[in-house]
Amino acid sequence: MNHEQQAVQYFLDGYNCAQAVFLAFAPDLGMERAAAARLSSSFGGGMGRLREVCGAVSGMLMAAGALYGYDTPGDDVQKAAHYALVQALAGQFREAHSTLLCRELLNRPGPESPTPEARTPDYYASRPCARFVGTAARILEEYMAKHPPKER
């Protein structure tokens, strides 16, 4: 199963959009599933159902940071290179779906109740989120194929 398929399956299993994408890359990061799920849990629903940046995008960028990010404070060259990668990955998602914002992707208002909706067949039928999760995972997987991460 590739990253895209794995991310979609995690979403269908009940993980939020950010968790689904990040979990698909957890093995590449050497992370256990539970730790990866906790780390990414805040970003579902556009950051805790605030409907801001799509959680799938957040999960993709968290994984990109773990794979390609910098860790030297004050290294503006590394920072700029990483931010260019972030902009490129996010730009590909925006190109595919016209926006990075959860509320615009779902055509919903801003912040909503923190209580998640039940994951019923109607929920999945009315939500394009599995598609967004798949797109985000595919974008990062394609980048990884062209730019294998260095061992850390």
Stockholm file with secondary structure:
# STOCKHOLM 1.0

chainA/1-152         MNHEQQAVQYFLDGYNCAQAVFLAFAPDLGMERAAAARLSSSFGGGMGRLREVCGAVSGMLMAAGALYGYDTPGDDVQKAAHYALVQALAGQFREAHSTLLCRELLNRPGPESPTPEARTPDYYASRPCARFVGTAARILEEYMAKHPPKER
#=GR chainA/1-152 SS CCHHHHHHHHHHTTCCHHHHHHHHHHHHHTCCHHHHHHHHGGGHHHHTTSCCBCHHHHHHHHHHHHHHCCCCTTCHHHHHHHHHHHHHHHHHHHHHHSCSBHHHHHTCCSCCCSSCCCCCHHHHHHCCHHHHHHHHHHHHHHHHHHSCCCCC
#=GC SS_cons         CCHHHHHHHHHHTTCCHHHHHHHHHHHHHTCCHHHHHHHHGGGHHHHTTSCCBCHHHHHHHHHHHHHHCCCCTTCHHHHHHHHHHHHHHHHHHHHHHSCSBHHHHHTCCSCCCSSCCCCCHHHHHHCCHHHHHHHHHHHHHHHHHHSCCCCC
//
